[in-house]
Amino acid sequence: MARPHRLAPADVDAAYTAAQMVVETHRRLVDWLRVGRSLAQVDEFVGLTLRDLGCRSCFLGYKVPRTPAFPSHACLSVNHCVVHGTATYYPRPLERGDLLKVDIGVWHRGWIGDAAWTYALGDYPSDQARQLMACGKSALARGVTRLRPGRPYLDWAREVQGCVEGLDGVPGCGFHLIRGLGGHGYGRRLHEPPFISNVVPKYPAEWPEGLQFCEAGTLVAVEPMVAVGTGKIAQKPREWPIFTADGSLAVHYEHDVLITEHGPRVLTEGLDQLPDVVG
């Protein structure tokens, strides 16, 4: 099992600055974002903002096996698109009540920042959508508290799954965590060990890193993805966007976290102060 990269104390400020570049891009975006904008316009705005901040996207041109290079500055996913939406997959302008997930990743002076947040355009589409967004944010906040040195990553999944779906007889929000997707280590590269599942494995080999202990100095990007109707996904071969299998609404929230000797430090602090409803 690959070990996570551990951050040297001298590099903490650089990692924090990269994470805050993501936060500042989100801040500027919510001030600009309106009903009627297209995903292409949103992506152009993100690219220009990153340039203004002295960054560049670490998503643009990103490659995974058997899939074309990612073609956009940001991942822009609308309604039942869970993650990895491109600037061109959804051609119509954003409408009142759309849920837009914006995942922004940056390179800044050799370090990665990577965080996502969900916004409702103009108004919540329904009370259920409001509850879904609150559940996603709560799962992230509660899960982060469990990222403590000497404790297994399994603690994160137990807290997140308990919040969203319920666990051990304790009810959750009544929604579904997306299976097969999760968080990851990062640092000078976008994806590093460990993989961080949002759900408790059914057997140890399903998620070996779950029994691995958190270590001080580890950078992780943790990201619950929550849907109304199912945890199953649909994706066309050789295409990026991932959708809920039943077409139900989904949300995505992601923080960058440094595990310290004293517990978790959220490097993307400030994201949770952004409004749910924009434009």
C-alpha positions in Angstrom: 0.0 0.0 0.0 1.4 3.4 -1.0 2.1 5.8 1.8 0.8 9.4 1.7 3.3 12.2 1.2 4.0 14.1 4.4 4.3 17.8 4.3 7.4 19.5 5.8 6.6 22.3 8.3 8.3 24.8 6.0 5.8 24.0 3.2 2.6 24.6 5.2 2.3 28.2 4.3 2.7 27.4 0.6 0.0 24.7 0.7 -2.3 27.0 2.6 -1.8 29.8 0.0 -2.6 27.4 -2.9 -5.8 26.3 -1.1 -6.8 29.9 -0.5 -6.4 30.7 -4.2 -9.3 28.2 -4.7 -11.3 29.9 -2.0 -10.7 33.4 -3.6 -11.8 32.1 -7.0 -15.0 30.8 -5.5 -15.6 34.1 -3.8 -15.2 36.0 -7.0 -17.3 33.5 -8.9 -20.3 33.9 -6.6 -20.3 37.6 -7.0 -20.4 37.2 -10.8 -22.5 34.1 -11.2 -26.1 34.8 -12.4 -29.1 33.0 -13.9 -28.5 33.0 -17.7 -24.8 32.4 -17.6 -23.6 29.4 -19.6 -21.0 26.8 -18.4 -18.7 28.0 -21.1 -18.9 31.6 -19.6 -18.4 30.2 -16.1 -15.3 28.3 -17.2 -13.9 31.3 -18.9 -14.4 33.4 -15.8 -12.6 30.8 -13.7 -9.7 30.7 -16.1 -9.3 34.5 -16.2 -9.6 34.6 -12.4 -6.9 32.0 -11.9 -4.6 33.9 -14.3 -5.2 37.2 -12.3 -4.3 35.3 -9.1 -1.1 34.0 -10.6 -2.4 30.4 -10.8 -3.3 28.0 -13.5 -5.8 25.2 -13.5 -4.5 21.7 -12.6 -7.7 20.2 -14.2 -7.2 21.6 -17.7 -5.5 18.8 -19.8 -5.6 16.3 -16.9 -5.5 12.7 -18.2 -6.8 9.4 -16.8 -6.6 6.1 -18.7 -9.0 5.6 -21.6 -10.5 9.1 -21.3 -9.6 12.2 -23.3 -7.7 15.0 -21.5 -10.0 17.1 -19.4 -11.0 20.1 -21.6 -12.0 22.8 -19.0 -10.5 25.0 -16.3 -13.1 23.8 -13.7 -15.4 20.9 -13.2 -18.9 22.3 -13.7 -21.8 19.8 -12.9 -25.5 20.7 -13.1 -28.3 19.0 -11.2 -28.0 15.3 -11.7 -24.4 15.5 -12.9 -22.4 14.6 -9.9 -18.9 15.5 -10.8 -16.5 16.1 -13.8 -18.9 18.1 -15.9 -17.1 20.0 -18.7 -17.7 23.5 -20.0 -19.5 22.1 -23.1 -21.5 19.1 -21.9 -24.5 21.2 -20.9 -25.1 23.8 -23.6 -28.2 25.7 -22.3 -27.9 28.7 -20.0 -28.3 28.1 -16.3 -31.9 28.5 -15.1 -33.4 29.5 -11.8 -33.4 26.5 -9.5 -30.4 24.8 -11.1 -27.9 23.3 -8.7 -24.3 23.9 -9.9 -21.3 22.1 -8.5 -18.1 24.0 -9.1 -14.9 22.1 -8.5 -11.7 24.2 -8.9 -8.2 22.9 -8.8 -5.1 25.1 -9.1 -1.4 25.1 -9.4 0.3 27.8 -7.4 4.0 28.0 -7.0 4.3 24.2 -7.2 1.4 23.3 -4.9 -2.1 22.1 -5.5 -5.4 23.5 -4.2 -8.5 21.6 -4.9 -12.0 22.2 -3.5 -15.6 22.1 -4.6 -18.9 23.8 -3.5 -22.5 23.6 -4.6 -24.7 26.6 -5.5 -28.4 27.1 -6.2 -29.0 29.5 -9.0 -31.6 32.2 -8.1 -33.4 30.0 -5.5 -33.5 26.5 -4.1 -35.4 24.3 -6.5 -37.2 22.7 -3.6 -37.2 22.2 0.1 -35.6 18.8 -0.6 -32.8 20.4 -2.4 -32.2 22.8 0.5 -32.0 19.8 2.8 -29.7 18.0 0.4 -27.3 20.9 0.4 -27.4 21.2 4.2 -26.7 17.5 4.5 -23.7 17.6 2.2 -22.2 20.5 4.1 -22.9 18.9 7.5 -21.3 15.6 6.3 -18.1 17.4 5.3 -17.8 19.4 8.5 -18.5 16.4 10.7 -16.2 14.1 8.8 -13.3 16.6 8.9 -13.3 16.4 12.8 -12.4 12.7 12.5 -9.2 13.2 10.6 -6.9 13.0 13.6 -3.4 11.5 13.9 -3.4 7.9 15.2 -7.0 7.3 14.1 -7.9 5.3 10.9 -9.4 6.9 7.8 -12.4 4.6 8.5 -13.4 7.1 11.2 -14.0 9.7 8.4 -16.3 7.3 6.5 -18.2 6.2 9.6 -19.0 9.9 10.4 -19.9 10.9 6.9 -22.1 7.8 6.2 -23.7 8.1 9.6 -24.6 11.7 8.8 -26.0 11.1 5.3 -27.5 7.6 5.4 -27.5 6.6 9.0 -25.3 3.9 10.5 -25.6 1.4 13.4 -29.3 2.1 13.9 -28.9 5.9 14.1 -30.8 7.6 11.3 -29.1 10.1 8.9 -30.4 12.7 6.5 -32.1 10.1 4.3 -30.0 10.7 1.3 -27.4 8.6 -0.5 -23.6 8.8 -0.8 -22.2 8.2 -4.3 -20.4 4.8 -4.4 -17.0 4.4 -6.1 -16.0 8.1 -5.7 -14.1 9.7 -2.9 -11.3 11.9 -1.7 -7.6 11.7 -2.0 -4.2 12.8 -0.8 -2.6 15.6 -2.7 0.3 18.0 -2.5 2.6 18.8 -5.4 0.4 16.4 -7.5 -3.4 16.4 -7.8 -3.9 12.8 -6.7 -1.7 11.0 -4.2 -2.4 8.3 -1.7 -4.6 7.6 0.3 -8.0 7.1 -1.4 -10.6 8.2 1.1 -14.0 6.5 0.8 -17.1 8.2 2.0 -18.7 4.9 3.0 -17.7 2.1 5.3 -16.4 -0.9 3.3 -18.2 -4.2 3.5 -14.9 -6.1 3.9 -11.3 -4.8 4.5 -10.0 -5.4 1.0 -12.7 -3.2 -0.5 -10.9 -0.2 0.9 -7.5 -1.1 2.4 -6.6 2.5 3.2 -9.5 2.6 5.6 -7.5 0.9 8.2 -4.5 3.1 7.7 -3.9 5.6 10.4 -3.9 9.3 9.7 -0.4 10.9 10.1 0.5 14.4 11.0 1.7 16.3 7.9 -0.7 14.6 5.4 -2.7 16.7 3.0 -6.1 15.3 2.0 -8.9 16.6 -0.2 -12.1 15.1 1.3 -15.3 15.3 -0.7 -18.7 13.9 0.1 -21.0 13.5 -3.0 -24.6 13.1 -2.0 -27.7 12.3 -4.1 -31.4 12.2 -3.4 -32.3 8.9 -4.9 -29.4 6.6 -5.3 -25.7 6.0 -4.7 -25.2 4.5 -8.2 -23.7 6.4 -11.1 -24.0 6.5 -14.9 -21.1 7.4 -17.2 -20.7 7.0 -20.9 -17.4 5.4 -22.1 -14.6 7.8 -22.8 -16.6 10.8 -21.5 -16.0 12.8 -18.4 -19.3 13.7 -16.7 -20.6 11.3 -14.1 -24.3 11.4 -13.4 -26.7 9.8 -10.9 -28.1 6.6 -12.3 -31.7 7.6 -11.6 -31.4 11.3 -12.7 -31.9 12.6 -9.1 -30.2 15.8 -7.8 -26.7 15.6 -6.4 -24.4 17.9 -4.4 -20.6 17.9 -4.0 -18.6 19.6 -1.2 -14.8 19.4 -0.8 -12.2 20.8 1.6 -8.4 20.7 1.6 -7.3 19.5 5.0 -3.9 19.3 6.6 -3.7 16.7 9.4 -1.6 18.2 12.2 -0.4 16.8 15.5 -3.3 18.5 17.2 -6.0 17.5 14.6 -7.3 18.6 11.3 -6.7 22.1 9.9 -9.0 23.2 7.0 -6.8 25.0 4.5 -9.8 26.0 2.4 -11.4 27.8 5.3 -13.9 30.4 4.1 -15.7 28.2 1.7 -18.4 27.4 4.3 -19.1 31.2 4.5 -20.2 31.4 0.9 -23.9 31.6 0.1 -26.0 28.6 -0.9 -28.1 30.7 -3.4 -26.4 32.9 -5.9 -27.5 35.1 -8.8 
